[in-house]
Amino acid sequence: MDLDRHDLYERTVQSPEKVVRFLRELHGGDPRALGEDFSGSAAVSRAWVRLVEGGRATAVDLDASVLERAAGVPGVDLVRGDVRDATDPGQHPADVIFVGNFSIGEIGERADLVRYLARSRNRLLARGIFVCDVYGGPSAFRVGAIERSHWIEGGDRILYVWEQREVDPWTARVVNAMHFRVEREGEIVASIEDAFVYRWRLWSVAELREAMLEAGFRSTVVRDDLHRSARANEAPVRASLDAAEGFIACVVGRVE
């Protein structure tokens, strides 16, 4: 089985169906239109139109080649460009806008963050919500790595490493990387080092909530019960970052 870095990412990091259920629960109504910003291969958008009756999705990413993985999926509109200006409120309205996998950190300056959130607020329909995830806690500014294993069909095992390589607590800038190895019958048959490297501004929960309110959201809420990595076929192998000292949370901005 030939798997590229995006295949490996989707199989080990993302849980699109669980995310769709979680987003609909957060909304509290019957949302039909999703906006997936920093979408990558649009895995959540693809799951949304598959699971939501009458659902439609707009996936936005800078990388046209990655978006191509969702080309031709009915109900998914693909937009190549910068999420800060690629969509139009009139053409791409949404009940839910989702920024997953810590991608909100791609926006590095607060003024740009507030402008992006205000633009997203204008895209949202009545009762709409904006949702982004973030990590934090005492371990958030430590260098270290977490390694996990994930079994897939055919008996192969994917070993993947999330590495926090550099941190600067004074500027809240971090450098993270993901690495993958595929093991078959005890033998490493594929390895991709630095499959993805991220240079982010690590926003705190408080900063995101304040920026959302400044951008015009009526209220904000934080949820830390995602359990997005609690999969039956995934087991931790080694963790040099103490999970008890960190958290992953969703910060939600509400229109009403």
C-alpha positions in Angstrom: 0.0 0.0 0.0 1.5 3.3 -1.1 0.6 6.1 1.2 1.8 9.7 0.8 2.2 12.2 3.7 -1.4 13.4 3.3 -2.8 9.9 3.4 -0.7 9.3 6.6 -1.9 12.5 8.1 -5.6 11.7 7.5 -5.3 8.2 8.9 -3.4 9.2 12.1 -4.3 12.7 13.0 -7.8 13.5 11.8 -11.1 12.1 12.8 -13.4 13.8 10.3 -16.6 12.0 11.2 -16.2 12.7 14.9 -15.4 16.3 14.1 -18.6 16.7 12.1 -20.7 15.3 14.9 -18.9 17.6 17.4 -19.4 20.7 15.3 -23.1 20.0 14.9 -23.5 19.4 18.6 -21.7 22.8 19.3 -24.1 24.6 16.9 -27.1 23.1 18.6 -29.4 23.3 15.6 -29.4 21.8 12.2 -26.4 23.4 10.4 -26.1 22.6 6.7 -23.3 24.8 5.5 -19.7 24.3 6.6 -16.7 26.6 6.0 -13.4 24.7 6.5 -10.5 27.1 6.5 -6.9 25.9 6.3 -8.6 22.8 5.0 -5.7 20.9 3.6 -7.2 17.9 1.8 -10.7 19.0 2.9 -11.3 15.8 4.9 -13.8 17.4 7.2 -15.7 19.0 4.3 -15.9 15.6 2.6 -17.2 14.0 5.8 -19.7 16.8 6.2 -21.4 16.4 2.9 -21.4 12.6 3.4 -23.0 12.7 6.8 -25.3 15.8 6.8 -28.4 15.5 4.7 -28.4 18.5 2.3 -25.0 19.5 3.5 -22.6 21.6 1.6 -19.1 22.8 2.4 -16.5 25.4 1.3 -12.9 24.3 1.8 -10.2 27.0 1.6 -6.5 26.3 1.4 -3.4 27.9 -0.3 -2.3 24.6 -1.7 -4.2 23.7 -4.9 -2.6 20.3 -5.2 -3.9 19.3 -1.8 -7.4 20.6 -2.5 -7.4 18.4 -5.6 -7.9 15.4 -3.3 -11.4 16.6 -2.8 -12.1 17.6 -6.5 -15.4 16.4 -7.8 -17.0 15.7 -4.5 -20.6 16.8 -4.8 -21.5 19.6 -2.4 -17.9 20.6 -1.7 -16.7 24.0 -3.1 -13.0 24.3 -3.3 -11.4 27.7 -3.0 -7.6 28.2 -3.4 -6.3 31.2 -1.6 -5.5 33.0 1.7 -8.4 32.4 4.2 -8.1 36.1 5.2 -9.5 37.3 1.9 -10.4 34.3 -0.3 -14.0 33.9 0.6 -16.9 36.3 0.1 -19.8 36.5 2.7 -22.4 36.6 -0.1 -21.0 33.6 -2.0 -19.7 31.5 0.9 -22.1 31.8 3.8 -21.8 29.2 6.6 -23.5 27.9 9.7 -20.2 26.7 11.0 -16.7 27.8 10.2 -14.0 25.4 11.4 -10.3 25.9 11.7 -8.7 22.6 12.9 -5.4 21.1 13.7 -4.1 24.3 15.4 -4.1 26.1 12.1 -5.3 29.4 13.6 -1.6 29.8 14.5 -0.8 30.4 10.8 -2.1 33.9 11.5 0.8 35.5 13.4 -0.3 39.1 14.1 -3.2 40.1 16.4 -4.5 42.7 14.0 -4.6 40.2 11.2 -6.3 37.7 13.5 -9.1 40.2 14.5 -9.6 41.1 10.8 -9.9 37.4 9.8 -12.3 36.7 12.7 -14.4 39.8 11.7 -14.6 38.5 8.1 -15.5 35.1 9.3 -18.2 36.6 11.5 -19.7 38.3 8.4 -19.9 34.9 6.6 -21.9 33.3 9.4 -25.6 32.8 9.1 -28.0 33.3 12.0 -27.0 31.3 15.0 -23.7 30.6 13.3 -20.5 29.6 15.1 -16.8 29.9 14.5 -14.7 27.1 16.0 -10.9 26.7 16.2 -8.7 24.4 18.3 -5.6 25.2 20.2 -3.2 23.5 22.6 -1.9 25.0 25.9 -1.0 24.4 29.5 2.4 24.1 31.2 3.8 21.8 28.5 2.9 24.2 25.6 6.2 25.9 25.6 8.4 22.9 26.2 10.6 21.2 23.6 9.7 17.5 23.2 7.9 14.8 21.3 5.0 12.5 21.4 5.0 9.2 19.5 2.0 7.1 18.8 1.1 4.1 16.7 -2.0 3.5 14.6 -3.0 0.2 13.0 -4.6 0.2 9.6 -6.1 -2.3 7.3 -3.9 -5.1 6.2 -2.0 -5.2 9.5 0.4 -2.3 8.8 1.2 0.0 11.6 1.8 3.7 11.2 4.2 5.3 13.8 3.9 9.0 13.9 5.7 11.6 15.9 4.5 15.1 16.9 7.6 17.1 17.7 7.8 20.5 19.3 11.2 21.5 18.0 11.6 25.2 19.0 9.8 27.5 21.4 10.0 31.2 22.2 7.8 32.0 25.2 8.4 35.7 24.9 6.8 35.9 21.4 4.7 32.7 21.7 6.3 31.4 18.5 6.8 27.7 18.1 8.1 25.3 15.5 6.5 21.9 15.3 7.0 18.9 12.9 5.4 15.6 12.1 7.2 12.5 11.1 5.8 9.1 9.9 7.0 5.6 9.6 5.1 2.6 8.2 5.9 -0.8 9.7 4.9 -4.1 8.1 5.6 -7.3 10.0 8.2 -5.6 12.1 10.0 -4.0 9.2 10.0 -0.3 8.4 8.8 -0.1 4.8 8.4 3.7 4.5 9.6 6.7 6.4 8.9 10.4 6.0 10.9 12.8 8.2 9.6 16.4 8.5 6.5 15.4 6.6 4.9 18.6 7.9 6.7 21.5 9.5 4.7 24.3 11.2 5.9 27.7 12.3 3.1 29.1 14.4 2.0 31.8 16.7 0.6 29.8 19.6 -2.5 31.9 20.7 -3.8 31.3 24.2 -7.4 30.6 24.9 -7.8 34.0 26.5 -6.3 35.8 23.5 -8.6 34.0 21.1 -11.7 34.8 23.1 -10.8 38.5 23.4 -10.1 38.7 19.7 -13.4 37.0 18.9 -15.3 39.5 21.0 -13.4 42.4 19.4 -14.3 41.0 16.0 -18.0 41.2 16.7 -19.0 37.8 18.1 -21.7 38.1 20.7 -20.2 35.5 23.1 -17.5 32.8 23.4 -17.3 29.4 25.0 -14.4 26.9 25.5 -14.8 23.1 25.2 -12.0 20.8 26.3 -13.8 17.5 26.0 -13.0 16.8 22.4 -11.5 13.3 23.0 -10.5 13.4 19.3 -7.5 11.0 19.8 -9.4 8.4 21.8 -9.5 5.7 19.1 -9.8 2.0 19.8 -7.0 1.2 17.5 -4.5 3.8 18.6 -2.2 3.4 21.5 0.6 5.6 22.9 4.1 4.4 22.5 6.2 7.1 24.2 5.5 10.6 25.5 8.2 13.0 26.6 5.6 15.7 27.0 3.4 15.0 30.0 -0.2 15.0 28.7 -1.5 15.7 32.2 0.2 19.1 32.0 -1.3 20.1 28.7 -4.7 20.4 27.0 -6.3 20.7 23.6 -9.4 22.9 23.6 -11.9 24.3 21.1 -12.7 28.0 21.3 -16.1 28.9 20.0 -17.4 32.3 18.9 -21.2 32.7 18.6 -23.1 35.1 16.4 -26.1 35.2 18.8 
